[in-house]
Amino acid sequence: MISRVSLMALSLALCAAPAVAEIPKPAAIVADGLPAVPDDLAAATLPYLQSRRAAFVGWNAADRSMLIKTRFGATDQIHVVGAPGGARRQISFEAEPVMAGAPSPSGDVLLVQKDNGGDEFYQLYTLADGRLTRVTDGKSRNWFGAWSPDGKRVGYASSRRNGADMDLYVVDPRDPATDRLVAQVSGGGWNISDFSADGSRALVLNRMSINHAAVYELDIASGRMTPLTDPETQVSYVDPQYAPNGAVWAASNKGSDFLRLGRIEGGDFRPVSTEARWDVSDYAIAPDGSFIAYAVNEAGASKLRVLDVASGAVRAVDGLPNGVIPYSIGATIDIAPWGAIGLSLSSARVAGDAFSIDPKTLAVTQWTHSETGGLDPSINVEPSLVEVKSFDGETVSGFLYQPDATRFPGKRPLIIDIHGGPEGQTRPDFLGSQNYLLNELGVAIFFPNVRGSSGYGTRFVNLDNGPFQRENSVKDIGAFLDNLEKNPGLDADRFAVTGVSYGGYMCYATAVHYSDRLKGANCYVAISNFVTFLENTQSYRRDLRRVEYGDERDPAQRAQLQAISPLTSVDKITIPLLVATGGNDPRVPASEADQIVAAVRANGGTAWHLLAQNEGHGFHKKENEDYYFWTSLQFWKQTLLADTPR
């Protein structure tokens, strides 16, 4: 016989809501005001979080294998691929991601660059037998430059002298005791770019801004530097390299609105490439100097060319996917001693893979086949180009991804995703986990390239410079909103915004100016106040950021920087915020997030705050990336997708 107490307990149990299983929060995540992540959400998204990409690192001359960077565990590590389609054999096993790898010319030493917890105080190491041996001091910020052709030394830049200036050093990485300061410099962004054939000289680039850089030749023995270009002229030079015959090549915008490939001769730049409209983004010189492989950024897509140096003839490589060669520290394109051209490429339907090209036949060979979580990448949406006239008649453009209309008929919600930089450029790359939004939730995504973006010429990239032009790029978002609200496939009542780094500032600023047209803002490692940002960013990069944003030490500029900062107008943000930041971020300190979260909440607004204590400027550990993605999905479901048919 069942007692009355037992019956009451049973009744209460039957009426109680079932418990929802939750995903454990990563230990380094501080979740302030966030809902827990339900297990069923993690399960539904799992395949979209299992894609990986292979980033080409270089050729190993010792055995003709290819080195790539990819992730099989929690972080990106170095792998070896012995032949096209071969297994990816992992050779580095660090808890922290390996940022870059650089094999020596003979293949006997592999140098890697790695930081700790995203602090960007990179150290250089040699990697052998799965172990790293540190070459640099373990304290300062160090940045790989180049190997000498004989493989006996490496040139690099380091902040060890005073924490701010990146002086120039050389070292035989086999013996860290050989480390030697070669040239003491101040300001700018200095590094060794290449060594001469005999190793006695080096090319040095001082990048003061995206449109102002100078090339020098450094005598390794004496440390004397001789300018090869006029340091005072507002001209950009990118990646100067020696040819085997001693000629100095570079990409430059001298005499053009775009970067062209050419030679530096007698203080002048003599262009060789003939593409008139688009930037030469990457290039490599064959070890014998007979040809150069270079890529052109055509409306965001990377188009590879092979230049015969003797005749000047240029041939187009047509066998690669229509995609993007990703940015890389070190070689983006590398030509092996036997002539093979190596690179990696990704697109909307290629997660990121490594390829080689035969320089004679231009035949393309795919070396890796990166997984996409078991999903068919061919169903991924290809973007369409959107061009609009902004408030002042300037043409701005972006890439619009719209979900399959047969599966998601009617007007769909939209997320506007703004890139960082600010001189960055959104290109038609693989979207990874964001494909879940398109393919499973029917959410459209628009990636704008507002004024100040690279890839559209020198004039365009300068249109947002300084504090008095800064908000013109925010007005570009207004012009895009005007256009996108008229799109018959989009629901103008379901728009939201997100952005990273400088795009995070744009995210906040868009919320300030257009809250009445948005449902939510998800702002990632974002600047909330330009003055506090400039005062607190790491000293080694402060002067470079002042060139772009303005100088907070100047009273007039400081006043304008304060006026345009989202924190100043936080009362105009009337939509919910999701704010994500890294505890070790050296670029945009976590305090930038703290102050805007506090201000929004003080005004009675909603602000979710996710802090990853073991990350820097962006999350690079998979467990943190995943948790932020799941939190973002819950944010979008509450703000953007409520009552939306799916």
Secondary structure as a PSIPRED ss2 file (coil, helix, strand):
# PSIPRED VFORMAT (PSIPRED V4.0)

   1 M C   1.000  0.000  0.000
   2 I C   1.000  0.000  0.000
   3 S C   1.000  0.000  0.000
   4 R H   0.000  1.000  0.000
   5 V H   0.000  1.000  0.000
   6 S H   0.000  1.000  0.000
   7 L H   0.000  1.000  0.000
   8 M H   0.000  1.000  0.000
   9 A H   0.000  1.000  0.000
  10 L H   0.000  1.000  0.000
  11 S H   0.000  1.000  0.000
  12 L H   0.000  1.000  0.000
  13 A H   0.000  1.000  0.000
  14 L H   0.000  1.000  0.000
  15 C H   0.000  1.000  0.000
  16 A C   1.000  0.000  0.000
  17 A C   1.000  0.000  0.000
  18 P C   1.000  0.000  0.000
  19 A C   1.000  0.000  0.000
  20 V C   1.000  0.000  0.000
  21 A C   1.000  0.000  0.000
  22 E E   0.000  0.000  1.000
  23 I C   1.000  0.000  0.000
  24 P C   1.000  0.000  0.000
  25 K C   1.000  0.000  0.000
  26 P C   1.000  0.000  0.000
  27 A C   1.000  0.000  0.000
  28 A C   1.000  0.000  0.000
  29 I E   0.000  0.000  1.000
  30 V E   0.000  0.000  1.000
  31 A E   0.000  0.000  1.000
  32 D E   0.000  0.000  1.000
  33 G C   1.000  0.000  0.000
  34 L C   1.000  0.000  0.000
  35 P C   1.000  0.000  0.000
  36 A C   1.000  0.000  0.000
  37 V C   1.000  0.000  0.000
  38 P E   0.000  0.000  1.000
  39 D H   0.000  1.000  0.000
  40 D H   0.000  1.000  0.000
  41 L H   0.000  1.000  0.000
  42 A H   0.000  1.000  0.000
  43 A H   0.000  1.000  0.000
  44 A H   0.000  1.000  0.000
  45 T H   0.000  1.000  0.000
  46 L H   0.000  1.000  0.000
  47 P H   0.000  1.000  0.000
  48 Y H   0.000  1.000  0.000
  49 L H   0.000  1.000  0.000
  50 Q C   1.000  0.000  0.000
  51 S E   0.000  0.000  1.000
  52 R C   1.000  0.000  0.000
  53 R C   1.000  0.000  0.000
  54 A C   1.000  0.000  0.000
  55 A E   0.000  0.000  1.000
  56 F E   0.000  0.000  1.000
  57 V E   0.000  0.000  1.000
  58 G E   0.000  0.000  1.000
  59 W E   0.000  0.000  1.000
  60 N E   0.000  0.000  1.000
  61 A C   1.000  0.000  0.000
  62 A C   1.000  0.000  0.000
  63 D C   1.000  0.000  0.000
  64 R C   1.000  0.000  0.000
  65 S E   0.000  0.000  1.000
  66 M E   0.000  0.000  1.000
  67 L E   0.000  0.000  1.000
  68 I E   0.000  0.000  1.000
  69 K E   0.000  0.000  1.000
  70 T E   0.000  0.000  1.000
  71 R C   1.000  0.000  0.000
  72 F C   1.000  0.000  0.000
  73 G C   1.000  0.000  0.000
  74 A C   1.000  0.000  0.000
  75 T C   1.000  0.000  0.000
  76 D C   1.000  0.000  0.000
  77 Q E   0.000  0.000  1.000
  78 I E   0.000  0.000  1.000
  79 H E   0.000  0.000  1.000
  80 V E   0.000  0.000  1.000
  81 V E   0.000  0.000  1.000
  82 G C   1.000  0.000  0.000
  83 A C   1.000  0.000  0.000
  84 P C   1.000  0.000  0.000
  85 G C   1.000  0.000  0.000
  86 G C   1.000  0.000  0.000
  87 A C   1.000  0.000  0.000
  88 R E   0.000  0.000  1.000
  89 R E   0.000  0.000  1.000
  90 Q E   0.000  0.000  1.000
  91 I C   1.000  0.000  0.000
  92 S C   1.000  0.000  0.000
  93 F C   1.000  0.000  0.000
  94 E C   1.000  0.000  0.000
  95 A C   1.000  0.000  0.000
  96 E C   1.000  0.000  0.000
  97 P C   1.000  0.000  0.000
  98 V E   0.000  0.000  1.000
  99 M E   0.000  0.000  1.000
 100 A E   0.000  0.000  1.000
 101 G E   0.000  0.000  1.000
 102 A E   0.000  0.000  1.000
 103 P E   0.000  0.000  1.000
 104 S C   1.000  0.000  0.000
 105 P C   1.000  0.000  0.000
 106 S C   1.000  0.000  0.000
 107 G C   1.000  0.000  0.000
 108 D C   1.000  0.000  0.000
 109 V C   1.000  0.000  0.000
 110 L E   0.000  0.000  1.000
 111 L E   0.000  0.000  1.000
 112 V E   0.000  0.000  1.000
 113 Q E   0.000  0.000  1.000
 114 K E   0.000  0.000  1.000
 115 D C   1.000  0.000  0.000
 116 N C   1.000  0.000  0.000
 117 G C   1.000  0.000  0.000
 118 G C   1.000  0.000  0.000
 119 D C   1.000  0.000  0.000
 120 E C   1.000  0.000  0.000
 121 F C   1.000  0.000  0.000
 122 Y C   1.000  0.000  0.000
 123 Q E   0.000  0.000  1.000
 124 L E   0.000  0.000  1.000
 125 Y E   0.000  0.000  1.000
 126 T E   0.000  0.000  1.000
 127 L E   0.000  0.000  1.000
 128 A E   0.000  0.000  1.000
 129 D C   1.000  0.000  0.000
 130 G C   1.000  0.000  0.000
 131 R E   0.000  0.000  1.000
 132 L E   0.000  0.000  1.000
 133 T E   0.000  0.000  1.000
 134 R E   0.000  0.000  1.000
 135 V C   1.000  0.000  0.000
 136 T C   1.000  0.000  0.000
 137 D C   1.000  0.000  0.000
 138 G C   1.000  0.000  0.000
 139 K C   1.000  0.000  0.000
 140 S C   1.000  0.000  0.000
 141 R C   1.000  0.000  0.000
 142 N E   0.000  0.000  1.000
 143 W E   0.000  0.000  1.000
 144 F E   0.000  0.000  1.000
 145 G E   0.000  0.000  1.000
 146 A E   0.000  0.000  1.000
 147 W E   0.000  0.000  1.000
 148 S C   1.000  0.000  0.000
 149 P C   1.000  0.000  0.000
 150 D C   1.000  0.000  0.000
 151 G C   1.000  0.000  0.000
 152 K C   1.000  0.000  0.000
 153 R C   1.000  0.000  0.000
 154 V E   0.000  0.000  1.000
 155 G E   0.000  0.000  1.000
 156 Y E   0.000  0.000  1.000
 157 A E   0.000  0.000  1.000
 158 S E   0.000  0.000  1.000
 159 S C   1.000  0.000  0.000
 160 R C   1.000  0.000  0.000
 161 R C   1.000  0.000  0.000
 162 N C   1.000  0.000  0.000
 163 G C   1.000  0.000  0.000
 164 A C   1.000  0.000  0.000
 165 D C   1.000  0.000  0.000
 166 M C   1.000  0.000  0.000
 167 D E   0.000  0.000  1.000
 168 L E   0.000  0.000  1.000
 169 Y E   0.000  0.000  1.000
 170 V E   0.000  0.000  1.000
 171 V E   0.000  0.000  1.000
 172 D C   1.000  0.000  0.000
 173 P C   1.000  0.000  0.000
 174 R C   1.000  0.000  0.000
 175 D C   1.000  0.000  0.000
 176 P H   0.000  1.000  0.000
 177 A H   0.000  1.000  0.000
 178 T H   0.000  1.000  0.000
 179 D C   1.000  0.000  0.000
 180 R E   0.000  0.000  1.000
 181 L E   0.000  0.000  1.000
 182 V E   0.000  0.000  1.000
 183 A E   0.000  0.000  1.000
 184 Q C   1.000  0.000  0.000
 185 V C   1.000  0.000  0.000
 186 S C   1.000  0.000  0.000
 187 G C   1.000  0.000  0.000
 188 G C   1.000  0.000  0.000
 189 G C   1.000  0.000  0.000
 190 W E   0.000  0.000  1.000
 191 N E   0.000  0.000  1.000
 192 I E   0.000  0.000  1.000
 193 S E   0.000  0.000  1.000
 194 D E   0.000  0.000  1.000
 195 F E   0.000  0.000  1.000
 196 S C   1.000  0.000  0.000
 197 A C   1.000  0.000  0.000
 198 D C   1.000  0.000  0.000
 199 G C   1.000  0.000  0.000
 200 S C   1.000  0.000  0.000
 201 R E   0.000  0.000  1.000
 202 A E   0.000  0.000  1.000
 203 L E   0.000  0.000  1.000
 204 V E   0.000  0.000  1.000
 205 L E   0.000  0.000  1.000
 206 N E   0.000  0.000  1.000
 207 R E   0.000  0.000  1.000
 208 M E   0.000  0.000  1.000
 209 S E   0.000  0.000  1.000
 210 I C   1.000  0.000  0.000
 211 N C   1.000  0.000  0.000
 212 H E   0.000  0.000  1.000
 213 A E   0.000  0.000  1.000
 214 A E   0.000  0.000  1.000
 215 V E   0.000  0.000  1.000
 216 Y E   0.000  0.000  1.000
 217 E E   0.000  0.000  1.000
 218 L E   0.000  0.000  1.000
 219 D E   0.000  0.000  1.000
 220 I C   1.000  0.000  0.000
 221 A C   1.000  0.000  0.000
 222 S C   1.000  0.000  0.000
 223 G C   1.000  0.000  0.000
 224 R C   1.000  0.000  0.000
 225 M E   0.000  0.000  1.000
 226 T E   0.000  0.000  1.000
 227 P E   0.000  0.000  1.000
 228 L C   1.000  0.000  0.000
 229 T C   1.000  0.000  0.000
 230 D C   1.000  0.000  0.000
 231 P C   1.000  0.000  0.000
 232 E C   1.000  0.000  0.000
 233 T C   1.000  0.000  0.000
 234 Q C   1.000  0.000  0.000
 235 V C   1.000  0.000  0.000
 236 S C   1.000  0.000  0.000
 237 Y E   0.000  0.000  1.000
 238 V E   0.000  0.000  1.000
 239 D E   0.000  0.000  1.000
 240 P E   0.000  0.000  1.000
 241 Q E   0.000  0.000  1.000
 242 Y E   0.000  0.000  1.000
 243 A C   1.000  0.000  0.000
 244 P C   1.000  0.000  0.000
 245 N C   1.000  0.000  0.000
 246 G C   1.000  0.000  0.000
 247 A C   1.000  0.000  0.000
 248 V E   0.000  0.000  1.000
 249 W E   0.000  0.000  1.000
 250 A E   0.000  0.000  1.000
 251 A E   0.000  0.000  1.000
 252 S E   0.000  0.000  1.000
 253 N C   1.000  0.000  0.000
 254 K C   1.000  0.000  0.000
 255 G C   1.000  0.000  0.000
 256 S C   1.000  0.000  0.000
 257 D C   1.000  0.000  0.000
 258 F C   1.000  0.000  0.000
 259 L C   1.000  0.000  0.000
 260 R E   0.000  0.000  1.000
 261 L E   0.000  0.000  1.000
 262 G E   0.000  0.000  1.000
 263 R E   0.000  0.000  1.000
 264 I E   0.000  0.000  1.000
 265 E E   0.000  0.000  1.000
 266 G C   1.000  0.000  0.000
 267 G C   1.000  0.000  0.000
 268 D E   0.000  0.000  1.000
 269 F E   0.000  0.000  1.000
 270 R E   0.000  0.000  1.000
 271 P E   0.000  0.000  1.000
 272 V C   1.000  0.000  0.000
 273 S C   1.000  0.000  0.000
 274 T C   1.000  0.000  0.000
 275 E C   1.000  0.000  0.000
 276 A C   1.000  0.000  0.000
 277 R C   1.000  0.000  0.000
 278 W C   1.000  0.000  0.000
 279 D E   0.000  0.000  1.000
 280 V E   0.000  0.000  1.000
 281 S E   0.000  0.000  1.000
 282 D E   0.000  0.000  1.000
 283 Y E   0.000  0.000  1.000
 284 A E   0.000  0.000  1.000
 285 I E   0.000  0.000  1.000
 286 A C   1.000  0.000  0.000
 287 P C   1.000  0.000  0.000
 288 D C   1.000  0.000  0.000
 289 G C   1.000  0.000  0.000
 290 S C   1.000  0.000  0.000
 291 F E   0.000  0.000  1.000
 292 I E   0.000  0.000  1.000
 293 A E   0.000  0.000  1.000
 294 Y E   0.000  0.000  1.000
 295 A E   0.000  0.000  1.000
 296 V E   0.000  0.000  1.000
 297 N E   0.000  0.000  1.000
 298 E E   0.000  0.000  1.000
 299 A C   1.000  0.000  0.000
 300 G C   1.000  0.000  0.000
 301 A E   0.000  0.000  1.000
 302 S E   0.000  0.000  1.000
 303 K E   0.000  0.000  1.000
 304 L E   0.000  0.000  1.000
 305 R E   0.000  0.000  1.000
 306 V E   0.000  0.000  1.000
 307 L E   0.000  0.000  1.000
 308 D E   0.000  0.000  1.000
 309 V C   1.000  0.000  0.000
 310 A C   1.000  0.000  0.000
 311 S C   1.000  0.000  0.000
 312 G C   1.000  0.000  0.000
 313 A C   1.000  0.000  0.000
 314 V E   0.000  0.000  1.000
 315 R E   0.000  0.000  1.000
 316 A E   0.000  0.000  1.000
 317 V C   1.000  0.000  0.000
 318 D C   1.000  0.000  0.000
 319 G C   1.000  0.000  0.000
 320 L C   1.000  0.000  0.000
 321 P C   1.000  0.000  0.000
 322 N C   1.000  0.000  0.000
 323 G C   1.000  0.000  0.000
 324 V E   0.000  0.000  1.000
 325 I C   1.000  0.000  0.000
 326 P C   1.000  0.000  0.000
 327 Y C   1.000  0.000  0.000
 328 S C   1.000  0.000  0.000
 329 I C   1.000  0.000  0.000
 330 G C   1.000  0.000  0.000
 331 A C   1.000  0.000  0.000
 332 T C   1.000  0.000  0.000
 333 I E   0.000  0.000  1.000
 334 D E   0.000  0.000  1.000
 335 I E   0.000  0.000  1.000
 336 A C   1.000  0.000  0.000
 337 P C   1.000  0.000  0.000
 338 W C   1.000  0.000  0.000
 339 G C   1.000  0.000  0.000
 340 A C   1.000  0.000  0.000
 341 I E   0.000  0.000  1.000
 342 G E   0.000  0.000  1.000
 343 L E   0.000  0.000  1.000
 344 S E   0.000  0.000  1.000
 345 L E   0.000  0.000  1.000
 346 S E   0.000  0.000  1.000
 347 S E   0.000  0.000  1.000
 348 A C   1.000  0.000  0.000
 349 R C   1.000  0.000  0.000
 350 V E   0.000  0.000  1.000
 351 A E   0.000  0.000  1.000
 352 G E   0.000  0.000  1.000
 353 D E   0.000  0.000  1.000
 354 A E   0.000  0.000  1.000
 355 F E   0.000  0.000  1.000
 356 S E   0.000  0.000  1.000
 357 I E   0.000  0.000  1.000
 358 D C   1.000  0.000  0.000
 359 P C   1.000  0.000  0.000
 360 K C   1.000  0.000  0.000
 361 T C   1.000  0.000  0.000
 362 L C   1.000  0.000  0.000
 363 A C   1.000  0.000  0.000
 364 V E   0.000  0.000  1.000
 365 T E   0.000  0.000  1.000
 366 Q E   0.000  0.000  1.000
 367 W C   1.000  0.000  0.000
 368 T C   1.000  0.000  0.000
 369 H C   1.000  0.000  0.000
 370 S C   1.000  0.000  0.000
 371 E C   1.000  0.000  0.000
 372 T E   0.000  0.000  1.000
 373 G C   1.000  0.000  0.000
 374 G C   1.000  0.000  0.000
 375 L C   1.000  0.000  0.000
 376 D C   1.000  0.000  0.000
 377 P H   0.000  1.000  0.000
 378 S H   0.000  1.000  0.000
 379 I H   0.000  1.000  0.000
 380 N C   1.000  0.000  0.000
 381 V C   1.000  0.000  0.000
 382 E C   1.000  0.000  0.000
 383 P C   1.000  0.000  0.000
 384 S E   0.000  0.000  1.000
 385 L E   0.000  0.000  1.000
 386 V E   0.000  0.000  1.000
 387 E E   0.000  0.000  1.000
 388 V E   0.000  0.000  1.000
 389 K E   0.000  0.000  1.000
 390 S C   1.000  0.000  0.000
 391 F C   1.000  0.000  0.000
 392 D C   1.000  0.000  0.000
 393 G C   1.000  0.000  0.000
 394 E C   1.000  0.000  0.000
 395 T E   0.000  0.000  1.000
 396 V E   0.000  0.000  1.000
 397 S E   0.000  0.000  1.000
 398 G E   0.000  0.000  1.000
 399 F E   0.000  0.000  1.000
 400 L E   0.000  0.000  1.000
 401 Y E   0.000  0.000  1.000
 402 Q C   1.000  0.000  0.000
 403 P C   1.000  0.000  0.000
 404 D C   1.000  0.000  0.000
 405 A C   1.000  0.000  0.000
 406 T C   1.000  0.000  0.000
 407 R C   1.000  0.000  0.000
 408 F C   1.000  0.000  0.000
 409 P C   1.000  0.000  0.000
 410 G C   1.000  0.000  0.000
 411 K C   1.000  0.000  0.000
 412 R E   0.000  0.000  1.000
 413 P E   0.000  0.000  1.000
 414 L E   0.000  0.000  1.000
 415 I E   0.000  0.000  1.000
 416 I E   0.000  0.000  1.000
 417 D E   0.000  0.000  1.000
 418 I E   0.000  0.000  1.000
 419 H C   1.000  0.000  0.000
 420 G C   1.000  0.000  0.000
 421 G C   1.000  0.000  0.000
 422 P C   1.000  0.000  0.000
 423 E C   1.000  0.000  0.000
 424 G C   1.000  0.000  0.000
 425 Q C   1.000  0.000  0.000
 426 T C   1.000  0.000  0.000
 427 R C   1.000  0.000  0.000
 428 P C   1.000  0.000  0.000
 429 D C   1.000  0.000  0.000
 430 F C   1.000  0.000  0.000
 431 L C   1.000  0.000  0.000
 432 G H   0.000  1.000  0.000
 433 S H   0.000  1.000  0.000
 434 Q H   0.000  1.000  0.000
 435 N H   0.000  1.000  0.000
 436 Y H   0.000  1.000  0.000
 437 L H   0.000  1.000  0.000
 438 L H   0.000  1.000  0.000
 439 N H   0.000  1.000  0.000
 440 E C   1.000  0.000  0.000
 441 L C   1.000  0.000  0.000
 442 G C   1.000  0.000  0.000
 443 V C   1.000  0.000  0.000
 444 A E   0.000  0.000  1.000
 445 I E   0.000  0.000  1.000
 446 F E   0.000  0.000  1.000
 447 F E   0.000  0.000  1.000
 448 P E   0.000  0.000  1.000
 449 N E   0.000  0.000  1.000
 450 V C   1.000  0.000  0.000
 451 R C   1.000  0.000  0.000
 452 G C   1.000  0.000  0.000
 453 S C   1.000  0.000  0.000
 454 S C   1.000  0.000  0.000
 455 G C   1.000  0.000  0.000
 456 Y C   1.000  0.000  0.000
 457 G C   1.000  0.000  0.000
 458 T H   0.000  1.000  0.000
 459 R H   0.000  1.000  0.000
 460 F H   0.000  1.000  0.000
 461 V H   0.000  1.000  0.000
 462 N C   1.000  0.000  0.000
 463 L C   1.000  0.000  0.000
 464 D C   1.000  0.000  0.000
 465 N C   1.000  0.000  0.000
 466 G C   1.000  0.000  0.000
 467 P C   1.000  0.000  0.000
 468 F C   1.000  0.000  0.000
 469 Q C   1.000  0.000  0.000
 470 R C   1.000  0.000  0.000
 471 E C   1.000  0.000  0.000
 472 N H   0.000  1.000  0.000
 473 S H   0.000  1.000  0.000
 474 V H   0.000  1.000  0.000
 475 K H   0.000  1.000  0.000
 476 D H   0.000  1.000  0.000
 477 I H   0.000  1.000  0.000
 478 G H   0.000  1.000  0.000
 479 A H   0.000  1.000  0.000
 480 F H   0.000  1.000  0.000
 481 L H   0.000  1.000  0.000
 482 D H   0.000  1.000  0.000
 483 N H   0.000  1.000  0.000
 484 L H   0.000  1.000  0.000
 485 E C   1.000  0.000  0.000
 486 K C   1.000  0.000  0.000
 487 N C   1.000  0.000  0.000
 488 P C   1.000  0.000  0.000
 489 G C   1.000  0.000  0.000
 490 L E   0.000  0.000  1.000
 491 D E   0.000  0.000  1.000
 492 A E   0.000  0.000  1.000
 493 D E   0.000  0.000  1.000
 494 R E   0.000  0.000  1.000
 495 F E   0.000  0.000  1.000
 496 A E   0.000  0.000  1.000
 497 V E   0.000  0.000  1.000
 498 T E   0.000  0.000  1.000
 499 G E   0.000  0.000  1.000
 500 V E   0.000  0.000  1.000
 501 S C   1.000  0.000  0.000
 502 Y H   0.000  1.000  0.000
 503 G H   0.000  1.000  0.000
 504 G H   0.000  1.000  0.000
 505 Y H   0.000  1.000  0.000
 506 M H   0.000  1.000  0.000
 507 C H   0.000  1.000  0.000
 508 Y H   0.000  1.000  0.000
 509 A H   0.000  1.000  0.000
 510 T H   0.000  1.000  0.000
 511 A H   0.000  1.000  0.000
 512 V H   0.000  1.000  0.000
 513 H H   0.000  1.000  0.000
 514 Y H   0.000  1.000  0.000
 515 S H   0.000  1.000  0.000
 516 D H   0.000  1.000  0.000
 517 R H   0.000  1.000  0.000
 518 L C   1.000  0.000  0.000
 519 K C   1.000  0.000  0.000
 520 G C   1.000  0.000  0.000
 521 A E   0.000  0.000  1.000
 522 N E   0.000  0.000  1.000
 523 C E   0.000  0.000  1.000
 524 Y E   0.000  0.000  1.000
 525 V C   1.000  0.000  0.000
 526 A C   1.000  0.000  0.000
 527 I C   1.000  0.000  0.000
 528 S C   1.000  0.000  0.000
 529 N C   1.000  0.000  0.000
 530 F H   0.000  1.000  0.000
 531 V H   0.000  1.000  0.000
 532 T H   0.000  1.000  0.000
 533 F H   0.000  1.000  0.000
 534 L H   0.000  1.000  0.000
 535 E H   0.000  1.000  0.000
 536 N H   0.000  1.000  0.000
 537 T C   1.000  0.000  0.000
 538 Q C   1.000  0.000  0.000
 539 S H   0.000  1.000  0.000
 540 Y H   0.000  1.000  0.000
 541 R H   0.000  1.000  0.000
 542 R H   0.000  1.000  0.000
 543 D H   0.000  1.000  0.000
 544 L H   0.000  1.000  0.000
 545 R H   0.000  1.000  0.000
 546 R H   0.000  1.000  0.000
 547 V H   0.000  1.000  0.000
 548 E H   0.000  1.000  0.000
 549 Y H   0.000  1.000  0.000
 550 G C   1.000  0.000  0.000
 551 D C   1.000  0.000  0.000
 552 E C   1.000  0.000  0.000
 553 R C   1.000  0.000  0.000
 554 D C   1.000  0.000  0.000
 555 P H   0.000  1.000  0.000
 556 A H   0.000  1.000  0.000
 557 Q H   0.000  1.000  0.000
 558 R H   0.000  1.000  0.000
 559 A H   0.000  1.000  0.000
 560 Q H   0.000  1.000  0.000
 561 L H   0.000  1.000  0.000
 562 Q H   0.000  1.000  0.000
 563 A H   0.000  1.000  0.000
 564 I H   0.000  1.000  0.000
 565 S C   1.000  0.000  0.000
 566 P H   0.000  1.000  0.000
 567 L H   0.000  1.000  0.000
 568 T H   0.000  1.000  0.000
 569 S H   0.000  1.000  0.000
 570 V H   0.000  1.000  0.000
 571 D H   0.000  1.000  0.000
 572 K H   0.000  1.000  0.000
 573 I C   1.000  0.000  0.000
 574 T C   1.000  0.000  0.000
 575 I C   1.000  0.000  0.000
 576 P C   1.000  0.000  0.000
 577 L E   0.000  0.000  1.000
 578 L E   0.000  0.000  1.000
 579 V E   0.000  0.000  1.000
 580 A E   0.000  0.000  1.000
 581 T E   0.000  0.000  1.000
 582 G E   0.000  0.000  1.000
 583 G C   1.000  0.000  0.000
 584 N C   1.000  0.000  0.000
 585 D C   1.000  0.000  0.000
 586 P C   1.000  0.000  0.000
 587 R C   1.000  0.000  0.000
 588 V C   1.000  0.000  0.000
 589 P C   1.000  0.000  0.000
 590 A C   1.000  0.000  0.000
 591 S H   0.000  1.000  0.000
 592 E H   0.000  1.000  0.000
 593 A H   0.000  1.000  0.000
 594 D H   0.000  1.000  0.000
 595 Q H   0.000  1.000  0.000
 596 I H   0.000  1.000  0.000
 597 V H   0.000  1.000  0.000
 598 A H   0.000  1.000  0.000
 599 A H   0.000  1.000  0.000
 600 V H   0.000  1.000  0.000
 601 R H   0.000  1.000  0.000
 602 A H   0.000  1.000  0.000
 603 N C   1.000  0.000  0.000
 604 G C   1.000  0.000  0.000
 605 G C   1.000  0.000  0.000
 606 T C   1.000  0.000  0.000
 607 A E   0.000  0.000  1.000
 608 W E   0.000  0.000  1.000
 609 H E   0.000  0.000  1.000
 610 L E   0.000  0.000  1.000
 611 L E   0.000  0.000  1.000
 612 A E   0.000  0.000  1.000
 613 Q C   1.000  0.000  0.000
 614 N C   1.000  0.000  0.000
 615 E C   1.000  0.000  0.000
 616 G C   1.000  0.000  0.000
 617 H C   1.000  0.000  0.000
 618 G C   1.000  0.000  0.000
 619 F C   1.000  0.000  0.000
 620 H C   1.000  0.000  0.000
 621 K C   1.000  0.000  0.000
 622 K H   0.000  1.000  0.000
 623 E H   0.000  1.000  0.000
 624 N H   0.000  1.000  0.000
 625 E H   0.000  1.000  0.000
 626 D H   0.000  1.000  0.000
 627 Y H   0.000  1.000  0.000
 628 Y H   0.000  1.000  0.000
 629 F H   0.000  1.000  0.000
 630 W H   0.000  1.000  0.000
 631 T H   0.000  1.000  0.000
 632 S H   0.000  1.000  0.000
 633 L H   0.000  1.000  0.000
 634 Q H   0.000  1.000  0.000
 635 F H   0.000  1.000  0.000
 636 W H   0.000  1.000  0.000
 637 K H   0.000  1.000  0.000
 638 Q H   0.000  1.000  0.000
 639 T H   0.000  1.000  0.000
 640 L C   1.000  0.000  0.000
 641 L C   1.000  0.000  0.000
 642 A C   1.000  0.000  0.000
 643 D C   1.000  0.000  0.000
 644 T C   1.000  0.000  0.000
 645 P C   1.000  0.000  0.000
 646 R C   1.000  0.000  0.000
